[in-house]
Amino acid sequence: MELKLEKRSIGKKSELGRIRREGDVPAVLYLEKNNSLPVIVSGEAFQAHLRALPKGSLATVLFNVEYEGKKFKAMVKDITYHRTTYNILHMDLMKVEDSDRITVHIPVSCKGIDQCIGVTQGGQLKKVKRSVKISVEVGEMPRVFELDVSKIQLDESLRVRDLSLTPSMKLKLQEQQVLVAVSK
């Protein structure tokens, strides 16, 4: 996913308001060694990317960013929304390299819900955790953890230990934590 950033001046509320009225998003780009730059993200382009993403997967998206002729990868670190309109007010982006180690919430997705044995026996599939917090290198970061729930019977569950992890992934929660359960 491509994003072009423009330079912006630090400062006045009136300048930030003008940026938002034009449909763009004021942002901060965090570089290495605690350096940061105030930038402008095209609101139209960013909203188009958001619409194309599955729900809950923004934390794992790597953007190919262009800023003043330089190209690099960046991730969304934080977004501030307006409390009533849910328009994006501000955004923090973080420059990353494939070898950087980050802590991120990876969304959990279920497949095989229609064939789930426990559901056909009258149970309900309940997602207990929507995401799993791990520490991983950016180059090895999965977009989503996909669980096959087709073989789960009534009163059974899948836990964090059932995920397929690479050796470089370090869990930030307990392995016995329930992710998905089928119950009445």
Backbone bond lengths (Angstrom), bond angles and torsions (degrees), N, CA, C in turn:
res aa  C-N    CA-C-N  psi(-1)  N-CA   C-N-CA  omega(-1)  CA-C   N-CA-C  phi
1 M - - - 1.443 - - 1.521 108.64 -
2 E 1.283 115.32 131.18 1.463 122.08 -174.46 1.535 110.98 -99.12
3 L 1.322 115.74 138.89 1.464 121.64 173.68 1.523 108.41 -137.56
4 K 1.326 116.26 134.39 1.455 121.00 173.35 1.518 107.85 -106.86
5 L 1.318 115.36 131.39 1.460 120.97 179.70 1.520 109.39 -109.47
6 E 1.319 115.21 145.22 1.465 121.13 175.21 1.523 108.39 -115.35
7 K 1.301 115.23 151.35 1.451 120.79 177.48 1.529 108.88 -73.59
8 R 1.338 116.39 143.88 1.467 120.03 174.28 1.519 108.84 -135.43
9 S 1.321 115.44 157.63 1.455 119.70 178.54 1.522 109.46 -83.32
10 I 1.311 114.87 151.61 1.458 120.06 178.03 1.503 107.34 -76.47
11 G 1.334 113.54 136.32 1.397 107.39 167.72 1.461 127.85 147.52
12 K 1.279 114.99 -118.11 1.453 122.50 -162.49 1.522 112.37 -63.78
13 K 1.342 113.74 147.47 1.456 119.52 176.47 1.524 111.25 -62.31
14 S 1.321 116.29 -33.88 1.466 119.12 -179.23 1.529 110.81 -64.66
15 E 1.323 117.47 -35.70 1.463 121.67 177.76 1.530 110.26 -67.39
16 L 1.334 116.96 -42.85 1.466 120.78 178.21 1.528 110.41 -64.72
17 G 1.319 117.24 -39.73 1.463 121.28 177.78 1.517 111.92 -63.34
18 R 1.349 116.75 -39.95 1.460 121.22 178.31 1.523 110.21 -62.92
19 I 1.331 117.06 -42.72 1.463 121.34 179.48 1.525 110.21 -60.63
20 R 1.327 116.45 -44.84 1.471 120.60 -179.46 1.524 111.83 -67.58
21 R 1.340 117.87 -39.01 1.477 120.67 178.85 1.519 111.41 -63.61
22 E 1.331 116.87 -31.56 1.464 121.21 178.03 1.528 112.00 -77.55
23 G 1.343 116.56 -3.11 1.459 120.86 176.92 1.514 114.41 92.19
24 D 1.326 116.75 4.81 1.458 120.42 179.69 1.524 110.40 -97.99
25 V 1.334 116.00 174.36 1.459 121.26 -176.24 1.532 109.57 -123.07
26 P 1.346 117.63 122.38 1.464 118.95 171.82 1.528 108.96 -69.76
27 A 1.312 115.82 140.19 1.459 119.87 -175.96 1.521 110.20 -146.48
28 V 1.332 113.96 168.52 1.462 121.81 173.29 1.517 106.81 -124.62
29 L 1.323 116.15 130.64 1.462 122.43 177.25 1.523 107.78 -103.11
30 Y 1.338 116.46 116.59 1.459 121.80 179.50 1.520 108.91 -91.13
31 L 1.324 114.79 124.15 1.457 122.31 179.51 1.518 109.02 -102.75
32 E 1.310 117.17 -172.94 1.454 120.14 178.34 1.533 110.90 -69.30
33 K 1.334 116.09 155.92 1.472 124.76 177.02 1.526 113.31 58.10
34 N 1.314 117.00 44.09 1.469 123.55 174.32 1.523 114.65 60.03
35 N 1.311 118.60 18.87 1.466 120.68 173.10 1.516 108.51 -84.23
36 S 1.320 116.36 145.92 1.454 120.02 177.94 1.519 110.21 -142.06
37 L 1.329 114.57 154.71 1.459 121.41 179.84 1.523 109.39 -129.80
38 P 1.340 118.03 134.37 1.466 119.49 172.09 1.527 109.11 -77.58
39 V 1.338 116.86 129.47 1.462 121.89 -176.78 1.525 110.42 -136.84
40 I 1.327 114.73 171.05 1.462 122.35 175.07 1.526 107.62 -119.82
41 V 1.345 116.28 130.61 1.457 122.77 176.51 1.529 107.56 -105.14
42 S 1.310 116.91 134.25 1.460 120.97 176.90 1.529 108.97 -63.11
43 G 1.334 116.38 115.94 1.452 121.27 -178.27 1.511 112.79 -63.08
44 E 1.324 116.60 -40.17 1.465 121.29 -178.99 1.526 111.01 -64.11
45 A 1.332 117.11 -45.70 1.469 120.97 -179.60 1.527 110.81 -66.43
46 F 1.324 117.25 -41.77 1.456 120.35 -178.77 1.530 110.84 -66.87
47 Q 1.329 117.67 -41.68 1.465 120.60 178.13 1.527 111.14 -62.96
48 A 1.332 117.05 -36.62 1.470 120.65 177.35 1.529 110.16 -63.04
49 H 1.332 117.14 -41.50 1.462 120.98 177.21 1.531 110.36 -64.40
50 L 1.335 117.16 -42.40 1.467 120.61 179.88 1.517 111.89 -60.84
51 R 1.326 116.76 -41.52 1.465 120.32 -179.71 1.528 111.78 -64.74
52 A 1.312 117.61 -29.35 1.464 121.37 -178.19 1.533 112.97 -82.14
53 L 1.333 117.36 -11.70 1.461 120.88 -176.43 1.520 111.93 -88.45
54 P 1.331 117.07 144.64 1.465 119.02 171.09 1.529 109.45 -66.40
55 K 1.316 116.42 150.51 1.458 121.43 -177.99 1.526 111.14 -57.45
56 G 1.321 116.56 131.95 1.456 122.56 175.86 1.512 116.20 83.71
57 S 1.329 118.49 7.06 1.468 119.44 -174.76 1.532 113.86 -106.24
58 L 1.318 118.88 7.45 1.464 120.97 -178.16 1.531 112.26 -61.70
59 A 1.328 117.87 -32.76 1.465 121.42 -177.19 1.522 112.93 -63.90
60 T 1.329 118.29 -21.47 1.466 121.03 -176.18 1.528 113.27 -106.72
61 V 1.322 117.34 9.02 1.467 120.61 -177.60 1.525 110.39 -88.70
62 L 1.328 114.92 130.16 1.463 120.86 173.85 1.526 108.05 -99.55
63 F 1.314 116.27 125.04 1.457 121.87 178.07 1.519 109.26 -98.94
64 N 1.323 116.75 137.73 1.457 121.44 170.22 1.520 106.34 -86.98
65 V 1.311 115.48 109.44 1.461 121.95 -171.73 1.516 110.33 -103.90
66 E 1.339 114.87 139.84 1.457 120.91 172.97 1.526 107.82 -118.77
67 Y 1.338 115.35 124.07 1.460 121.29 179.82 1.525 108.95 -139.31
68 E 1.309 116.36 116.13 1.469 123.97 -179.80 1.530 111.86 50.38
69 G 1.332 116.30 45.96 1.455 121.68 176.20 1.519 114.77 83.49
70 K 1.322 118.07 -7.53 1.463 121.52 179.34 1.518 108.68 -98.89
71 K 1.338 115.64 141.50 1.462 120.70 178.89 1.522 108.92 -117.77
72 F 1.330 115.57 137.21 1.457 121.83 179.37 1.525 108.86 -160.78
73 K 1.331 116.08 174.57 1.465 121.35 179.23 1.521 109.49 -98.13
74 A 1.331 115.08 145.76 1.459 120.82 177.22 1.526 109.56 -146.05
75 M 1.328 114.53 156.16 1.463 122.01 177.45 1.522 108.60 -124.38
76 V 1.319 115.95 155.06 1.459 120.83 174.29 1.525 107.48 -77.59
77 K 1.317 115.72 123.30 1.458 121.56 179.96 1.525 110.83 -93.18
78 D 1.341 116.69 -39.03 1.462 121.34 -178.38 1.519 109.67 -160.53
79 I 1.334 115.86 148.48 1.467 122.13 175.94 1.520 107.86 -132.55
80 T 1.321 115.72 135.74 1.462 121.22 174.22 1.518 108.36 -108.62
81 Y 1.336 115.76 124.77 1.457 122.01 -179.27 1.531 110.06 -105.94
82 H 1.329 116.18 151.70 1.459 121.19 171.57 1.521 107.24 -67.36
83 R 1.328 117.91 139.41 1.465 119.21 -171.23 1.529 114.58 -73.57
84 T 1.315 119.08 -19.07 1.471 118.72 178.39 1.522 113.37 -112.25
85 T 1.323 118.02 -35.80 1.462 120.27 -178.36 1.527 112.87 -93.04
86 Y 1.315 117.26 -16.82 1.470 124.41 -177.41 1.524 113.08 61.85
87 N 1.323 117.15 19.65 1.459 120.28 171.58 1.520 108.28 -71.21
88 I 1.323 116.04 149.23 1.461 119.66 179.39 1.526 108.31 -76.61
89 L 1.341 115.99 122.02 1.460 121.39 179.64 1.520 112.06 -92.32
90 H 1.321 116.28 -38.23 1.468 120.75 -175.70 1.521 108.92 -157.13
91 M 1.316 115.38 154.80 1.454 120.05 -177.57 1.524 109.49 -144.95
92 D 1.335 116.31 143.39 1.459 122.79 173.84 1.517 108.16 -112.22
93 L 1.322 116.25 128.36 1.463 122.70 176.80 1.522 108.40 -113.75
94 M 1.335 116.60 148.57 1.450 121.49 -178.90 1.528 109.03 -126.24
95 K 1.331 116.12 122.76 1.465 121.01 176.78 1.522 108.38 -71.00
96 V 1.347 116.68 133.66 1.462 121.01 -178.47 1.525 110.73 -134.57
97 E 1.303 114.70 153.74 1.465 123.78 172.29 1.524 107.44 -113.98
98 D 1.323 117.64 158.47 1.463 120.75 -179.70 1.522 112.73 -59.77
99 S 1.323 118.67 -28.72 1.459 121.89 -177.44 1.532 113.20 -88.04
100 D 1.337 118.49 -6.46 1.465 121.47 179.34 1.513 110.18 -68.35
101 R 1.329 115.93 140.55 1.456 121.50 176.03 1.526 107.73 -98.90
102 I 1.334 115.58 126.41 1.457 120.56 -179.14 1.526 110.01 -130.12
103 T 1.316 115.45 161.25 1.454 121.78 172.69 1.519 106.81 -107.92
104 V 1.327 115.90 126.69 1.465 120.32 -172.54 1.531 110.20 -145.75
105 H 1.329 115.90 152.74 1.460 122.56 174.63 1.530 108.07 -92.17
106 I 1.334 117.11 114.70 1.464 122.59 178.95 1.534 107.81 -94.56
107 P 1.336 118.23 124.97 1.466 119.43 -179.60 1.532 112.32 -66.40
108 V 1.329 114.88 149.81 1.456 122.01 178.21 1.528 107.90 -106.09
109 S 1.331 116.70 126.80 1.459 122.39 179.83 1.527 108.85 -120.03
110 C 1.314 116.55 146.47 1.468 121.49 179.99 1.523 110.31 -111.26
111 K 1.326 115.89 136.35 1.466 120.27 173.35 1.521 108.12 -123.81
112 G 1.313 116.42 154.38 1.453 121.44 -179.41 1.519 113.28 81.96
113 I 1.315 117.92 23.86 1.467 121.11 -178.63 1.535 110.42 -64.62
114 D 1.326 117.40 -39.54 1.466 121.03 -179.27 1.532 112.21 -65.04
115 Q 1.327 117.27 -29.46 1.459 121.00 -178.88 1.532 112.64 -97.10
116 C 1.320 118.23 3.06 1.467 122.45 -176.46 1.528 110.15 -59.76
117 I 1.331 116.22 123.55 1.467 122.03 -176.91 1.530 110.84 -61.18
118 G 1.320 117.43 -43.59 1.461 121.36 -179.37 1.518 113.08 -64.53
119 V 1.312 117.49 -33.58 1.466 121.06 178.34 1.525 109.98 -71.51
120 T 1.338 116.70 -39.65 1.465 119.08 178.74 1.527 111.26 -69.27
121 Q 1.342 118.11 -19.27 1.464 122.31 176.74 1.531 111.73 -87.45
122 G 1.331 117.41 5.18 1.458 120.85 176.43 1.519 114.40 103.44
123 G 1.312 117.92 5.44 1.467 120.69 179.73 1.513 112.44 -89.27
124 Q 1.322 114.74 174.67 1.457 121.12 176.19 1.521 109.23 -119.51
125 L 1.310 115.76 139.87 1.453 121.71 176.29 1.525 107.88 -85.50
126 K 1.318 117.03 125.08 1.463 121.46 -178.75 1.525 109.16 -121.62
127 K 1.339 115.45 123.49 1.459 120.57 174.89 1.527 107.58 -84.55
128 V 1.309 116.30 115.38 1.459 121.38 -179.03 1.524 110.27 -84.84
129 K 1.315 117.62 -40.58 1.469 122.57 178.61 1.526 108.44 -122.14
130 R 1.311 116.45 132.61 1.466 121.12 178.08 1.518 112.08 -87.49
131 S 1.340 116.29 -22.37 1.464 119.88 -178.94 1.523 109.71 -148.25
132 V 1.323 114.88 162.77 1.454 122.77 178.95 1.518 107.92 -123.73
133 K 1.327 116.81 128.66 1.455 121.64 -179.33 1.528 109.27 -87.56
134 I 1.345 115.54 122.57 1.464 120.75 178.77 1.521 110.22 -135.03
135 S 1.310 114.61 162.20 1.459 122.35 170.80 1.520 106.07 -109.05
136 V 1.340 116.43 127.85 1.459 120.00 -172.81 1.530 109.35 -154.59
137 E 1.328 116.07 156.97 1.457 120.29 171.95 1.521 108.17 -74.51
138 V 1.314 116.82 142.90 1.460 122.20 -176.10 1.528 111.21 -56.65
139 G 1.315 117.65 -40.44 1.465 121.35 -178.66 1.520 113.98 -65.78
140 E 1.333 118.24 -21.42 1.461 122.18 -178.67 1.526 112.67 -108.23
141 M 1.316 117.57 7.43 1.456 121.69 -176.15 1.530 111.12 -70.09
142 P 1.339 117.67 124.37 1.464 119.10 175.84 1.525 110.32 -76.52
143 R 1.309 117.38 150.31 1.476 121.02 176.19 1.514 110.67 -73.27
144 V 1.365 115.93 -35.09 1.457 121.11 -176.95 1.534 108.62 -157.40
145 F 1.337 117.06 149.04 1.457 121.57 169.04 1.520 106.65 -94.61
146 E 1.326 117.02 118.22 1.456 121.12 -178.52 1.525 109.41 -103.49
147 L 1.329 115.88 122.54 1.456 122.16 179.55 1.523 110.06 -104.82
148 D 1.338 116.50 133.15 1.461 121.17 174.83 1.529 106.78 -90.17
149 V 1.333 116.06 110.47 1.468 121.08 -176.74 1.522 112.37 -99.80
150 S 1.325 118.65 7.37 1.467 121.57 -174.45 1.532 112.82 -65.16
151 K 1.314 119.76 -25.82 1.467 122.32 -176.31 1.527 113.09 -98.03
152 I 1.332 118.80 0.68 1.465 121.16 -178.89 1.522 109.33 -75.31
153 Q 1.326 115.32 129.71 1.458 120.27 178.17 1.520 109.45 -97.29
154 L 1.323 115.45 174.53 1.453 122.34 179.59 1.530 109.95 -57.59
155 D 1.320 117.00 136.18 1.467 125.39 -179.28 1.533 113.28 64.86
156 E 1.304 116.98 26.92 1.460 121.66 172.92 1.523 109.04 -115.23
157 S 1.342 114.96 166.41 1.469 119.13 -178.68 1.518 110.31 -148.25
158 L 1.332 114.45 163.80 1.465 121.49 170.21 1.521 106.89 -110.88
159 R 1.315 115.62 140.30 1.464 121.27 -175.80 1.524 110.31 -118.02
160 V 1.305 115.78 173.91 1.461 121.86 -179.86 1.521 110.41 -57.63
161 R 1.324 117.98 -36.36 1.473 121.08 -179.81 1.525 112.56 -64.62
162 D 1.341 118.35 -15.96 1.462 122.70 179.20 1.533 113.05 -83.23
163 L 1.321 117.51 -5.67 1.465 120.99 178.60 1.515 109.88 -74.85
164 S 1.324 116.39 149.28 1.462 120.00 174.84 1.532 107.98 -91.99
165 L 1.329 115.37 108.62 1.460 122.14 -177.41 1.522 110.26 -110.98
166 T 1.312 116.15 146.17 1.460 120.81 172.86 1.525 108.05 -84.16
167 P 1.325 118.02 161.54 1.466 120.03 -179.21 1.533 114.43 -59.90
168 S 1.324 117.52 -25.81 1.466 119.52 -178.10 1.532 112.70 -80.59
169 M 1.333 117.87 -12.90 1.467 120.92 -179.69 1.525 110.46 -83.13
170 K 1.320 115.83 129.42 1.464 121.74 178.65 1.530 108.15 -116.60
171 L 1.329 115.70 120.74 1.463 121.20 -179.23 1.524 110.31 -70.43
172 K 1.322 116.01 144.40 1.454 122.29 176.33 1.527 110.92 -111.03
173 L 1.340 117.26 17.92 1.448 122.32 173.82 1.516 108.46 -145.88
174 Q 1.313 117.06 169.76 1.451 121.77 -173.29 1.533 111.37 -74.13
175 E 1.339 115.37 145.68 1.466 121.16 -176.53 1.522 113.47 -67.69
176 Q 1.344 117.89 -24.26 1.461 119.77 -179.46 1.525 113.09 -86.23
177 Q 1.318 118.02 0.91 1.471 122.64 178.24 1.532 109.28 -61.23
178 V 1.335 117.48 130.09 1.460 122.98 -179.83 1.520 109.39 -77.83
179 L 1.329 116.38 133.58 1.461 122.62 176.65 1.530 111.27 -100.17
180 V 1.340 115.58 -48.28 1.466 122.36 -176.65 1.527 108.25 -138.51
181 A 1.332 116.16 137.94 1.467 120.35 178.42 1.523 109.66 -136.25
182 V 1.334 116.28 151.46 1.461 121.97 173.71 1.532 106.63 -116.23
183 S 1.326 115.87 121.82 1.468 120.57 -179.91 1.523 109.56 -146.62
184 K 1.340 115.67 168.94 1.475 120.62 179.57 1.502 109.92 -79.32
